[in-house]
């Protein structure tokens, strides 16, 4: 059986600025890339994203 890794960039919100619908997309992907604070994301968003994943 062939499998496909459906990957998505998540955790790109920053402070009061919400980007995307991370909670809604998580059930449909098999792996994620979590933004680590350079171009997007902040420590709080990173922690929340990892906990939900």
PDB file of N, CA, C and O in Angstrom, chain B, residues numbered from 101:
ATOM      1  N   UNK B 101       0.841  -1.176   0.000  1.00  0.00           N
ATOM      2  CA  UNK B 101       0.000   0.000   0.000  1.00  0.00           C
ATOM      3  C   UNK B 101       0.893   1.248   0.000  1.00  0.00           C
ATOM      4  O   UNK B 101       1.844   1.336   0.777  1.00  0.00           O
ATOM      5  N   UNK B 102       0.589   2.183  -0.852  1.00  0.00           N
ATOM      6  CA  UNK B 102       1.329   3.434  -0.926  1.00  0.00           C
ATOM      7  C   UNK B 102       0.790   4.412   0.108  1.00  0.00           C
ATOM      8  O   UNK B 102      -0.422   4.537   0.286  1.00  0.00           O
ATOM      9  N   UNK B 103       1.700   5.106   0.789  1.00  0.00           N
ATOM     10  CA  UNK B 103       1.279   6.127   1.747  1.00  0.00           C
ATOM     11  C   UNK B 103       1.849   7.476   1.337  1.00  0.00           C
ATOM     12  O   UNK B 103       2.893   7.553   0.689  1.00  0.00           O
ATOM     13  N   UNK B 104       1.168   8.513   1.714  1.00  0.00           N
ATOM     14  CA  UNK B 104       1.600   9.879   1.426  1.00  0.00           C
ATOM     15  C   UNK B 104       1.687  10.635   2.742  1.00  0.00           C
ATOM     16  O   UNK B 104       0.774  10.568   3.565  1.00  0.00           O
ATOM     17  N   UNK B 105       2.783  11.352   2.938  1.00  0.00           N
ATOM     18  CA  UNK B 105       2.942  12.203   4.111  1.00  0.00           C
ATOM     19  C   UNK B 105       2.347  13.564   3.784  1.00  0.00           C
ATOM     20  O   UNK B 105       2.896  14.305   2.968  1.00  0.00           O
ATOM     21  N   UNK B 106       1.240  13.893   4.411  1.00  0.00           N
ATOM     22  CA  UNK B 106       0.609  15.193   4.212  1.00  0.00           C
ATOM     23  C   UNK B 106       1.143  16.132   5.287  1.00  0.00           C
ATOM     24  O   UNK B 106       0.802  16.002   6.463  1.00  0.00           O
ATOM     25  N   UNK B 107       1.980  17.074   4.875  1.00  0.00           N
ATOM     26  CA  UNK B 107       2.713  17.956   5.777  1.00  0.00           C
ATOM     27  C   UNK B 107       2.165  19.372   5.705  1.00  0.00           C
ATOM     28  O   UNK B 107       1.674  19.804   4.662  1.00  0.00           O
ATOM     29  N   UNK B 108       2.251  20.101   6.830  1.00  0.00           N
ATOM     30  CA  UNK B 108       1.722  21.464   6.873  1.00  0.00           C
ATOM     31  C   UNK B 108       2.576  22.327   7.800  1.00  0.00           C
ATOM     32  O   UNK B 108       3.066  21.849   8.823  1.00  0.00           O
ATOM     33  N   UNK B 109       2.754  23.597   7.441  1.00  0.00           N
ATOM     34  CA  UNK B 109       3.419  24.567   8.312  1.00  0.00           C
ATOM     35  C   UNK B 109       2.398  25.098   9.307  1.00  0.00           C
ATOM     36  O   UNK B 109       1.339  25.586   8.913  1.00  0.00           O
ATOM     37  N   UNK B 110       2.713  25.005  10.600  1.00  0.00           N
ATOM     38  CA  UNK B 110       1.800  25.466  11.646  1.00  0.00           C
ATOM     39  C   UNK B 110       2.551  26.296  12.679  1.00  0.00           C
ATOM     40  O   UNK B 110       3.778  26.388  12.645  1.00  0.00           O
ATOM     41  N   UNK B 111       1.808  26.893  13.587  1.00  0.00           N
ATOM     42  CA  UNK B 111       2.404  27.665  14.675  1.00  0.00           C
ATOM     43  C   UNK B 111       2.947  29.002  14.236  1.00  0.00           C
ATOM     44  O   UNK B 111       3.911  29.498  14.819  1.00  0.00           O
ATOM     45  N   UNK B 112       2.351  29.598  13.220  1.00  0.00           N
ATOM     46  CA  UNK B 112       2.879  30.851  12.683  1.00  0.00           C
ATOM     47  C   UNK B 112       2.240  32.098  13.289  1.00  0.00           C
ATOM     48  O   UNK B 112       2.555  33.215  12.877  1.00  0.00           O
ATOM     49  N   UNK B 113       1.355  31.922  14.254  1.00  0.00           N
ATOM     50  CA  UNK B 113       0.775  33.085  14.937  1.00  0.00           C
ATOM     51  C   UNK B 113       1.853  33.747  15.787  1.00  0.00           C
ATOM     52  O   UNK B 113       2.855  33.124  16.138  1.00  0.00           O
ATOM     53  N   UNK B 114       1.632  35.017  16.111  1.00  0.00           N
ATOM     54  CA  UNK B 114       2.607  35.749  16.914  1.00  0.00           C
ATOM     55  C   UNK B 114       1.864  36.739  17.800  1.00  0.00           C
ATOM     56  O   UNK B 114       1.266  37.697  17.310  1.00  0.00           O
ATOM     57  N   UNK B 115       1.906  36.498  19.112  1.00  0.00           N
ATOM     58  CA  UNK B 115       1.216  37.404  20.034  1.00  0.00           C
ATOM     59  C   UNK B 115      -0.267  37.497  19.714  1.00  0.00           C
ATOM     60  O   UNK B 115      -0.972  36.488  19.694  1.00  0.00           O
ATOM     61  N   UNK B 116      -0.736  38.720  19.462  1.00  0.00           N
ATOM     62  CA  UNK B 116      -2.158  38.955  19.177  1.00  0.00           C
ATOM     63  C   UNK B 116      -2.527  38.650  17.729  1.00  0.00           C
ATOM     64  O   UNK B 116      -3.705  38.684  17.374  1.00  0.00           O
ATOM     65  N   UNK B 117      -1.539  38.351  16.888  1.00  0.00           N
ATOM     66  CA  UNK B 117      -1.783  38.126  15.459  1.00  0.00           C
ATOM     67  C   UNK B 117      -1.972  36.643  15.187  1.00  0.00           C
ATOM     68  O   UNK B 117      -1.013  35.873  15.245  1.00  0.00           O
ATOM     69  N   UNK B 118      -3.203  36.235  14.889  1.00  0.00           N
ATOM     70  CA  UNK B 118      -3.512  34.829  14.622  1.00  0.00           C
ATOM     71  C   UNK B 118      -3.392  34.557  13.130  1.00  0.00           C
ATOM     72  O   UNK B 118      -3.996  35.242  12.305  1.00  0.00           O
ATOM     73  N   UNK B 119      -2.601  33.545  12.803  1.00  0.00           N
ATOM     74  CA  UNK B 119      -2.390  33.147  11.415  1.00  0.00           C
ATOM     75  C   UNK B 119      -2.874  31.710  11.241  1.00  0.00           C
ATOM     76  O   UNK B 119      -2.412  30.806  11.938  1.00  0.00           O
ATOM     77  N   UNK B 120      -3.786  31.506  10.328  1.00  0.00           N
ATOM     78  CA  UNK B 120      -4.234  30.157  10.004  1.00  0.00           C
ATOM     79  C   UNK B 120      -5.186  29.559  11.024  1.00  0.00           C
ATOM     80  O   UNK B 120      -5.516  30.179  12.035  1.00  0.00           O
ATOM     81  N   UNK B 121      -5.617  28.341  10.733  1.00  0.00           N
ATOM     82  CA  UNK B 121      -6.543  27.584  11.587  1.00  0.00           C
ATOM     83  C   UNK B 121      -5.873  26.285  12.014  1.00  0.00           C
ATOM     84  O   UNK B 121      -6.299  25.200  11.618  1.00  0.00           O
ATOM     85  N   UNK B 122      -4.828  26.400  12.819  1.00  0.00           N
ATOM     86  CA  UNK B 122      -4.041  25.231  13.205  1.00  0.00           C
ATOM     87  C   UNK B 122      -4.894  24.116  13.810  1.00  0.00           C
ATOM     88  O   UNK B 122      -4.741  22.953  13.438  1.00  0.00           O
ATOM     89  N   UNK B 123      -5.783  24.457  14.731  1.00  0.00           N
ATOM     90  CA  UNK B 123      -6.603  23.436  15.394  1.00  0.00           C
ATOM     91  C   UNK B 123      -7.474  22.666  14.408  1.00  0.00           C
ATOM     92  O   UNK B 123      -7.726  21.476  14.596  1.00  0.00           O
ATOM     93  N   UNK B 124      -7.923  23.329  13.381  1.00  0.00           N
ATOM     94  CA  UNK B 124      -8.815  22.686  12.416  1.00  0.00           C
ATOM     95  C   UNK B 124      -8.073  21.796  11.426  1.00  0.00           C
ATOM     96  O   UNK B 124      -8.650  20.832  10.923  1.00  0.00           O
ATOM     97  N   UNK B 125      -6.819  22.090  11.137  1.00  0.00           N
ATOM     98  CA  UNK B 125      -6.071  21.318  10.133  1.00  0.00           C
ATOM     99  C   UNK B 125      -5.348  20.109  10.743  1.00  0.00           C
ATOM    100  O   UNK B 125      -5.079  19.138  10.035  1.00  0.00           O
ATOM    101  N   UNK B 126      -5.033  20.151  12.030  1.00  0.00           N
ATOM    102  CA  UNK B 126      -4.260  19.074  12.660  1.00  0.00           C
ATOM    103  C   UNK B 126      -4.816  17.669  12.428  1.00  0.00           C
ATOM    104  O   UNK B 126      -4.029  16.758  12.171  1.00  0.00           O
ATOM    105  N   UNK B 127      -6.119  17.448  12.504  1.00  0.00           N
ATOM    106  CA  UNK B 127      -6.616  16.080  12.299  1.00  0.00           C
ATOM    107  C   UNK B 127      -6.388  15.523  10.888  1.00  0.00           C
ATOM    108  O   UNK B 127      -6.520  14.319  10.671  1.00  0.00           O
ATOM    109  N   UNK B 128      -6.053  16.379   9.943  1.00  0.00           N
ATOM    110  CA  UNK B 128      -5.960  15.947   8.548  1.00  0.00           C
ATOM    111  C   UNK B 128      -4.533  15.799   8.024  1.00  0.00           C
ATOM    112  O   UNK B 128      -4.346  15.402   6.874  1.00  0.00           O
ATOM    113  N   UNK B 129      -3.524  16.109   8.837  1.00  0.00           N
ATOM    114  CA  UNK B 129      -2.138  16.017   8.382  1.00  0.00           C
ATOM    115  C   UNK B 129      -1.402  14.937   9.158  1.00  0.00           C
ATOM    116  O   UNK B 129      -1.770  14.604  10.284  1.00  0.00           O
ATOM    117  N   UNK B 130      -0.356  14.394   8.543  1.00  0.00           N
ATOM    118  CA  UNK B 130       0.408  13.341   9.207  1.00  0.00           C
ATOM    119  C   UNK B 130       1.721  13.853   9.788  1.00  0.00           C
ATOM    120  O   UNK B 130       2.345  13.162  10.594  1.00  0.00           O
ATOM    121  N   UNK B 131       2.149  15.042   9.398  1.00  0.00           N
ATOM    122  CA  UNK B 131       3.332  15.660   9.999  1.00  0.00           C
ATOM    123  C   UNK B 131       3.220  17.175   9.854  1.00  0.00           C
ATOM    124  O   UNK B 131       2.525  17.685   8.975  1.00  0.00           O
ATOM    125  N   UNK B 132       3.927  17.884  10.744  1.00  0.00           N
ATOM    126  CA  UNK B 132       3.876  19.346  10.705  1.00  0.00           C
ATOM    127  C   UNK B 132       5.267  19.940  10.855  1.00  0.00           C
ATOM    128  O   UNK B 132       6.177  19.305  11.389  1.00  0.00           O
ATOM    129  N   UNK B 133       5.416  21.167  10.375  1.00  0.00           N
ATOM    130  CA  UNK B 133       6.601  21.980  10.618  1.00  0.00           C
ATOM    131  C   UNK B 133       6.143  23.102  11.541  1.00  0.00           C
ATOM    132  O   UNK B 133       5.235  23.857  11.196  1.00  0.00           O
ATOM    133  N   UNK B 134       6.766  23.215  12.716  1.00  0.00           N
ATOM    134  CA  UNK B 134       6.378  24.245  13.672  1.00  0.00           C
ATOM    135  C   UNK B 134       7.302  25.443  13.513  1.00  0.00           C
ATOM    136  O   UNK B 134       8.523  25.310  13.601  1.00  0.00           O
ATOM    137  N   UNK B 135       6.715  26.617  13.277  1.00  0.00           N
ATOM    138  CA  UNK B 135       7.508  27.845  13.184  1.00  0.00           C
ATOM    139  C   UNK B 135       8.250  28.045  14.508  1.00  0.00           C
ATOM    140  O   UNK B 135       7.670  27.877  15.581  1.00  0.00           O
ATOM    141  N   UNK B 136       9.521  28.401  14.426  1.00  0.00           N
ATOM    142  CA  UNK B 136      10.361  28.474  15.625  1.00  0.00           C
ATOM    143  C   UNK B 136      10.820  29.880  15.980  1.00  0.00           C
ATOM    144  O   UNK B 136      11.882  30.051  16.579  1.00  0.00           O
ATOM    145  N   UNK B 137      10.041  30.879  15.622  1.00  0.00           N
ATOM    146  CA  UNK B 137      10.304  32.221  16.108  1.00  0.00           C
ATOM    147  C   UNK B 137      11.161  33.118  15.248  1.00  0.00           C
ATOM    148  O   UNK B 137      11.320  34.288  15.597  1.00  0.00           O
ATOM    149  N   UNK B 138      11.724  32.651  14.148  1.00  0.00           N
ATOM    150  CA  UNK B 138      12.553  33.528  13.323  1.00  0.00           C
ATOM    151  C   UNK B 138      11.686  34.369  12.396  1.00  0.00           C
ATOM    152  O   UNK B 138      11.723  35.598  12.456  1.00  0.00           O
ATOM    153  N   UNK B 139      10.909  33.716  11.541  1.00  0.00           N
ATOM    154  CA  UNK B 139      10.023  34.464  10.637  1.00  0.00           C
ATOM    155  C   UNK B 139       8.583  34.482  11.147  1.00  0.00           C
ATOM    156  O   UNK B 139       7.780  35.300  10.698  1.00  0.00           O
ATOM    157  N   UNK B 140       8.256  33.608  12.060  1.00  0.00           N
ATOM    158  CA  UNK B 140       6.892  33.517  12.591  1.00  0.00           C
ATOM    159  C   UNK B 140       6.920  32.721  13.889  1.00  0.00           C
ATOM    160  O   UNK B 140       7.905  32.056  14.207  1.00  0.00           O
ATOM    161  N   UNK B 141       5.831  32.802  14.624  1.00  0.00           N
ATOM    162  CA  UNK B 141       5.722  32.062  15.873  1.00  0.00           C
ATOM    163  C   UNK B 141       6.366  32.802  17.035  1.00  0.00           C
ATOM    164  O   UNK B 141       7.190  33.695  16.838  1.00  0.00           O
ATOM    165  N   UNK B 142       5.987  32.426  18.230  1.00  0.00           N
ATOM    166  CA  UNK B 142       6.605  32.934  19.448  1.00  0.00           C
ATOM    167  C   UNK B 142       6.624  31.784  20.450  1.00  0.00           C
ATOM    168  O   UNK B 142       5.994  30.757  20.198  1.00  0.00           O
ATOM    169  N   UNK B 143       7.325  31.917  21.579  1.00  0.00           N
ATOM    170  CA  UNK B 143       7.440  30.786  22.512  1.00  0.00           C
ATOM    171  C   UNK B 143       6.098  30.203  22.955  1.00  0.00           C
ATOM    172  O   UNK B 143       5.963  28.985  23.072  1.00  0.00           O
ATOM    173  N   UNK B 144       5.123  31.045  23.195  1.00  0.00           N
ATOM    174  CA  UNK B 144       3.813  30.564  23.637  1.00  0.00           C
ATOM    175  C   UNK B 144       3.126  29.756  22.540  1.00  0.00           C
ATOM    176  O   UNK B 144       2.578  28.686  22.806  1.00  0.00           O
ATOM    177  N   UNK B 145       3.156  30.260  21.317  1.00  0.00           N
ATOM    178  CA  UNK B 145       2.526  29.564  20.191  1.00  0.00           C
ATOM    179  C   UNK B 145       3.257  28.258  19.899  1.00  0.00           C
ATOM    180  O   UNK B 145       2.617  27.248  19.606  1.00  0.00           O
ATOM    181  N   UNK B 146       4.580  28.262  19.973  1.00  0.00           N
ATOM    182  CA  UNK B 146       5.346  27.029  19.748  1.00  0.00           C
ATOM    183  C   UNK B 146       4.939  25.963  20.754  1.00  0.00           C
ATOM    184  O   UNK B 146       4.694  24.815  20.382  1.00  0.00           O
ATOM    185  N   UNK B 147       4.867  26.339  22.033  1.00  0.00           N
ATOM    186  CA  UNK B 147       4.499  25.390  23.084  1.00  0.00           C
ATOM    187  C   UNK B 147       3.090  24.841  22.850  1.00  0.00           C
ATOM    188  O   UNK B 147       2.877  23.632  22.942  1.00  0.00           O
ATOM    189  N   UNK B 148       2.138  25.706  22.552  1.00  0.00           N
ATOM    190  CA  UNK B 148       0.756  25.274  22.316  1.00  0.00           C
ATOM    191  C   UNK B 148       0.660  24.334  21.119  1.00  0.00           C
ATOM    192  O   UNK B 148      -0.074  23.347  21.158  1.00  0.00           O
ATOM    193  N   UNK B 149       1.397  24.637  20.061  1.00  0.00           N
ATOM    194  CA  UNK B 149       1.353  23.809  18.852  1.00  0.00           C
ATOM    195  C   UNK B 149       1.909  22.418  19.121  1.00  0.00           C
ATOM    196  O   UNK B 149       1.324  21.422  18.696  1.00  0.00           O
ATOM    197  N   UNK B 150       3.033  22.342  19.824  1.00  0.00           N
ATOM    198  CA  UNK B 150       3.641  21.044  20.134  1.00  0.00           C
ATOM    199  C   UNK B 150       2.726  20.232  21.050  1.00  0.00           C
ATOM    200  O   UNK B 150       2.584  19.024  20.861  1.00  0.00           O
ATOM    201  N   UNK B 151       2.109  20.869  22.027  1.00  0.00           N
ATOM    202  CA  UNK B 151       1.197  20.153  22.926  1.00  0.00           C
ATOM    203  C   UNK B 151       0.002  19.579  22.171  1.00  0.00           C
ATOM    204  O   UNK B 151      -0.439  18.468  22.465  1.00  0.00           O
ATOM    205  N   UNK B 152      -0.523  20.319  21.209  1.00  0.00           N
ATOM    206  CA  UNK B 152      -1.688  19.857  20.447  1.00  0.00           C
ATOM    207  C   UNK B 152      -1.327  18.771  19.444  1.00  0.00           C
ATOM    208  O   UNK B 152      -2.152  17.909  19.140  1.00  0.00           O
ATOM    209  N   UNK B 153      -0.104  18.805  18.928  1.00  0.00           N
ATOM    210  CA  UNK B 153       0.322  17.819  17.938  1.00  0.00           C
ATOM    211  C   UNK B 153       0.493  16.469  18.601  1.00  0.00           C
ATOM    212  O   UNK B 153       0.850  15.496  17.937  1.00  0.00           O
TER     213      UNK B 153
END
